[in-house]
Amino acid sequence: MNLSELVPGPPISCSPTTTAKAAARLMEAEHVGSIAVIDDDQFVGLVTDRDMVQLVANATDANVPVSTFMTQQPDTVDIDTEVEDAADWLNATGYRHLPVTRNGKLIGMISIKDLLWAIAGQ
């Protein structure tokens, strides 16, 4: 099985100027642990629930733009990647969210939970 069978659709996204507070509200409303940061149709960053925890732990103003703390140019994986290979990659890197691309264009986001369900269901 490859990731094409798991990608639920376009990722939830925001712009680099979106505030941390607005991004956190979006993540809560959409029940996701990460948001793609898109600028001029380009995937430029990733904001995760871990980033939000660090923001709060450091008592950073919640009105800062996500561009100040996002992961810039995050690693991605192609849609044709096998589920087991993606799980191995997440295990090796410690990431919990996996941006999925097709021909270099972001098309979705897979979480470690998605991969676990896929592997357990095989």
C-alpha positions in Angstrom: 0.0 0.0 0.0 1.3 3.4 -0.8 0.4 6.9 0.5 -2.0 7.6 -2.3 -4.5 5.4 -0.5 -4.2 7.5 2.7 -4.1 11.1 1.7 -7.5 12.5 2.8 -7.4 15.5 0.6 -5.8 19.0 0.4 -4.0 19.9 3.7 -5.4 22.5 6.0 -3.3 25.6 5.4 -2.6 29.2 6.3 -0.4 32.0 5.1 2.9 33.1 6.6 1.3 36.1 8.1 -1.4 34.2 10.0 -1.0 34.7 13.7 -0.1 31.8 16.0 -3.5 32.3 17.7 -5.4 32.1 14.5 -3.4 29.0 13.4 -4.1 27.3 16.8 -7.8 28.0 16.4 -7.8 26.6 12.9 -6.0 23.5 14.1 -8.5 23.0 16.8 -11.5 23.6 14.5 -10.2 21.2 11.9 -9.0 18.6 14.5 -5.5 18.5 12.9 -2.0 18.5 14.4 -0.3 20.4 11.7 -1.0 23.1 9.2 0.8 23.7 5.9 2.0 27.3 5.4 1.4 28.4 1.8 2.8 31.5 0.2 2.0 32.3 -3.5 0.9 28.7 -4.0 4.2 27.4 -2.7 4.6 25.2 0.4 7.0 27.2 2.5 6.5 25.8 6.0 4.8 23.6 8.5 3.3 24.5 11.9 2.7 21.6 14.2 1.1 21.1 17.6 4.6 20.8 19.0 5.4 24.3 17.6 2.4 25.6 19.5 3.5 24.0 22.7 6.9 25.6 22.4 5.3 28.9 21.7 3.3 28.8 24.9 6.1 27.3 27.0 8.3 30.2 25.9 5.6 32.7 26.7 5.7 34.1 23.2 3.0 36.5 22.1 0.2 34.6 20.4 -0.1 37.4 17.8 3.2 36.6 16.1 3.0 35.4 12.5 3.6 31.7 12.0 6.5 32.6 9.7 8.5 33.4 12.9 8.3 29.9 14.3 7.3 27.5 11.5 9.5 24.7 10.2 10.8 26.3 7.0 11.0 24.1 3.9 10.1 20.9 5.7 11.0 17.5 4.3 8.3 16.0 2.1 7.6 12.6 0.7 6.1 11.6 -2.7 2.6 10.2 -2.9 3.9 6.9 -4.4 5.9 6.2 -1.2 5.0 2.9 0.4 3.3 3.2 3.8 6.1 1.1 5.5 8.8 3.3 4.1 7.0 6.5 5.3 6.6 4.9 8.7 10.3 4.1 8.8 11.1 7.7 7.8 8.9 9.1 10.6 10.5 6.8 13.1 14.0 7.8 12.0 13.3 11.5 12.1 11.0 11.7 15.0 8.5 13.7 13.0 4.8 13.1 13.5 3.4 14.8 10.4 4.4 14.0 6.8 3.8 16.5 4.0 2.9 14.5 0.8 3.7 15.8 -2.6 3.0 14.9 -6.2 5.4 16.2 -8.8 6.8 18.6 -6.1 3.4 20.1 -5.3 1.9 19.6 -1.8 -1.3 17.6 -2.0 -1.9 16.4 1.5 -0.7 15.7 5.0 -0.3 12.3 6.7 0.1 11.8 10.4 1.9 9.1 12.3 -1.6 8.0 13.4 -2.7 7.6 9.8 0.2 5.4 9.1 -0.3 3.3 12.3 -4.0 2.7 11.3 -2.9 1.7 7.8 -0.2 -0.7 9.0 -2.5 -2.2 11.7 -5.3 -2.7 9.1 -3.1 -4.7 6.7 
